[in-house]
Amino acid sequence: MYLNENSIYVLPDGREVIARSGTHGGYFLHDRLKGSMAPPLYLIDKSGQLLSWGRVTRWTINDLREIRHISPQQLQQIRVV
């Protein structure tokens, strides 16, 4: 599965995250309220597994649901809290 850059996705627990392209075909998921300048909450490896602080979670990329795309300008307006 492919994630759209700067799109907002919902995790199974209801939290909203912003997807950003990572290294080696993976993705970073950042807290929607803190923006992409904050440390990522999750890393998605190239196999599609979500990792939190290096630990495997029970979720995969298929558990995410896209709710909307945000523009680069909107992304810059989100401030790190």
Backbone as CSV, one residue per row, in Angstrom:
resi,resn,N_x,N_y,N_z,CA_x,CA_y,CA_z,C_x,C_y,C_z
1,MET,0.852,-1.192,0.000,0.000,0.000,0.000,0.883,1.235,0.000
2,TYR,0.395,2.252,-0.621,1.091,3.521,-0.742,0.346,4.565,0.081
3,LEU,1.088,5.383,0.840,0.468,6.487,1.572,0.723,7.787,0.825
4,ASN,-0.246,8.675,0.857,-0.098,9.975,0.220,0.635,10.933,1.149
5,GLU,1.659,11.553,0.616,2.459,12.528,1.359,1.566,13.664,1.855
6,ASN,1.732,14.057,3.103,0.976,15.157,3.728,-0.519,14.876,3.860
7,SER,-0.905,13.632,3.837,-2.304,13.298,4.066,-2.506,12.929,5.524
8,ILE,-3.720,13.136,5.979,-4.065,12.778,7.358,-4.732,11.409,7.334
9,TYR,-4.233,10.551,8.197,-4.759,9.195,8.333,-5.235,8.998,9.763
10,VAL,-6.183,8.086,9.930,-6.691,7.742,11.252,-6.166,6.357,11.615
11,LEU,-5.602,6.261,12.823,-5.167,4.977,13.362,-6.378,4.228,13.909
12,PRO,-6.283,2.926,14.100,-7.417,2.171,14.652,-7.922,2.684,15.997
13,ASP,-7.055,3.352,16.781,-7.490,3.870,18.077,-8.111,5.270,17.981
14,GLY,-8.244,5.799,16.741,-8.893,7.087,16.529,-7.958,8.277,16.439
15,ARG,-6.676,8.099,16.743,-5.736,9.218,16.635,-5.466,9.545,15.176
16,GLU,-5.281,10.839,14.904,-5.005,11.292,13.551,-3.529,11.613,13.410
17,VAL,-2.955,11.168,12.287,-1.529,11.359,12.029,-1.323,11.894,10.620
18,ILE,-0.198,12.572,10.425,0.205,13.068,9.112,1.282,12.131,8.577
19,ALA,1.109,11.672,7.347,2.076,10.772,6.723,3.135,11.577,5.977
20,ARG,4.380,11.199,6.184,5.521,11.801,5.467,6.411,10.675,4.970
21,SER,6.948,10.828,3.784,7.842,9.823,3.233,9.088,9.710,4.084
22,GLY,9.505,8.486,4.298,10.710,8.229,5.066,11.795,7.670,4.169
23,THR,12.724,7.005,4.774,13.836,6.433,4.036,13.559,4.992,3.661
24,HIS,14.171,4.557,2.586,14.112,3.157,2.156,12.690,2.651,1.949
25,GLY,11.803,3.498,1.436,10.453,3.077,1.112,9.484,3.071,2.276
26,GLY,9.892,3.581,3.420,9.015,3.636,4.580,8.350,4.991,4.722
27,TYR,7.641,5.148,5.818,6.932,6.399,6.107,7.092,6.756,7.579
28,PHE,6.941,8.042,7.865,6.855,8.534,9.227,5.440,9.025,9.456
29,LEU,4.902,8.756,10.634,3.572,9.236,11.000,3.715,10.188,12.179
30,HIS,3.310,11.437,11.969,3.432,12.493,12.972,2.062,12.847,13.546
31,ASP,2.036,13.233,14.796,0.800,13.683,15.436,0.223,14.849,14.637
32,ARG,-1.038,14.760,14.281,-1.668,15.803,13.467,-1.663,17.159,14.152
33,LEU,-1.793,17.183,15.452,-1.866,18.449,16.170,-0.496,19.101,16.359
34,LYS,0.567,18.314,16.289,1.915,18.850,16.485,2.662,19.087,15.188
35,GLY,2.214,18.477,14.114,2.826,18.691,12.811,4.050,17.822,12.564
36,SER,4.585,17.967,11.370,5.680,17.103,10.947,7.039,17.530,11.484
37,MET,7.105,18.650,12.171,8.377,19.068,12.776,8.596,18.380,14.121
38,ALA,7.543,17.831,14.688,7.653,17.073,15.938,8.181,15.678,15.605
39,PRO,8.768,15.004,16.581,9.231,13.638,16.322,8.060,12.747,15.896
40,PRO,8.314,11.801,14.996,7.222,10.923,14.560,6.753,10.006,15.677
41,LEU,5.457,9.721,15.668,4.892,8.758,16.611,5.194,7.330,16.167
42,TYR,5.173,7.133,14.852,5.375,5.802,14.286,6.252,5.883,13.050
43,LEU,6.915,4.774,12.792,7.639,4.547,11.552,6.963,3.353,10.893
44,ILE,6.755,3.438,9.599,6.248,2.286,8.860,7.398,1.772,8.022
45,ASP,7.781,0.521,8.256,8.899,-0.032,7.498,8.424,-0.485,6.119
46,LYS,9.356,-0.917,5.284,9.000,-1.262,3.908,8.087,-2.478,3.802
47,SER,7.973,-3.253,4.875,7.031,-4.381,4.865,5.615,-3.942,5.246
48,GLY,5.455,-2.673,5.700,4.144,-2.153,6.068,3.822,-2.236,7.547
49,GLN,4.779,-2.650,8.356,4.584,-2.772,9.806,4.787,-1.424,10.488
50,LEU,3.890,-1.051,11.409,4.063,0.168,12.191,4.952,-0.128,13.388
51,LEU,5.949,0.714,13.576,6.873,0.611,14.698,6.764,1.857,15.559
52,SER,6.797,1.674,16.852,6.781,2.786,17.801,8.026,2.684,18.661
53,TRP,8.899,3.675,18.536,10.165,3.689,19.268,10.936,2.389,19.068
54,GLY,10.910,1.896,17.825,11.640,0.692,17.461,10.942,-0.614,17.788
55,ARG,9.798,-0.537,18.418,9.057,-1.752,18.784,7.899,-1.983,17.822
56,VAL,7.731,-3.231,17.440,6.653,-3.608,16.534,5.311,-3.422,17.236
57,THR,4.360,-2.822,16.526,2.998,-2.687,17.048,2.120,-3.754,16.399
58,ARG,0.883,-3.820,16.793,-0.045,-4.794,16.205,-0.641,-4.285,14.897
59,TRP,-0.350,-3.037,14.531,-0.931,-2.431,13.336,-0.002,-2.517,12.139
60,THR,-0.633,-2.518,10.957,0.104,-2.444,9.701,-0.439,-1.263,8.904
61,ILE,0.188,-1.008,7.798,-0.224,0.095,6.932,-1.680,-0.067,6.479
62,ASN,-2.152,-1.298,6.406,-3.533,-1.559,5.985,-4.561,-1.147,7.035
63,ASP,-4.121,-0.886,8.261,-5.029,-0.460,9.321,-5.305,1.040,9.294
64,LEU,-4.588,1.777,8.462,-4.768,3.233,8.372,-5.900,3.565,7.411
65,ARG,-6.609,4.649,7.736,-7.692,5.130,6.869,-7.429,6.598,6.563
66,GLU,-7.298,6.928,5.281,-7.039,8.316,4.882,-8.314,9.132,5.015
67,ILE,-8.179,10.330,5.634,-9.363,11.182,5.756,-9.251,12.469,4.953
68,ARG,-8.045,12.975,4.750,-7.911,14.147,3.874,-6.448,14.486,3.642
69,HIS,-6.228,15.251,2.579,-4.890,15.729,2.226,-4.771,17.181,2.667
70,ILE,-3.595,17.557,3.145,-3.377,18.962,3.504,-2.259,19.518,2.636
71,SER,-2.360,20.784,2.309,-1.366,21.426,1.455,-0.099,21.715,2.254
72,PRO,1.019,21.924,1.571,2.250,22.297,2.275,2.079,23.566,3.112
73,GLN,1.260,24.510,2.640,1.017,25.741,3.398,0.277,25.434,4.699
74,GLN,-0.721,24.561,4.635,-1.449,24.178,5.844,-0.528,23.434,6.801
75,LEU,0.346,22.613,6.262,1.280,21.855,7.084,2.206,22.795,7.850
76,GLN,2.642,23.870,7.207,3.530,24.829,7.871,2.821,25.595,8.980
77,GLN,1.503,25.699,8.909,0.758,26.430,9.930,0.579,25.633,11.209
78,ILE,0.791,24.328,11.127,0.699,23.488,12.335,1.971,23.709,13.139
79,ARG,1.816,24.052,14.379,2.969,24.368,15.217,3.215,23.265,16.226
80,VAL,4.478,23.051,16.507,4.853,22.072,17.512,4.470,22.611,18.876
81,VAL,3.743,21.811,19.637,3.283,22.218,20.973,4.245,21.695,22.010
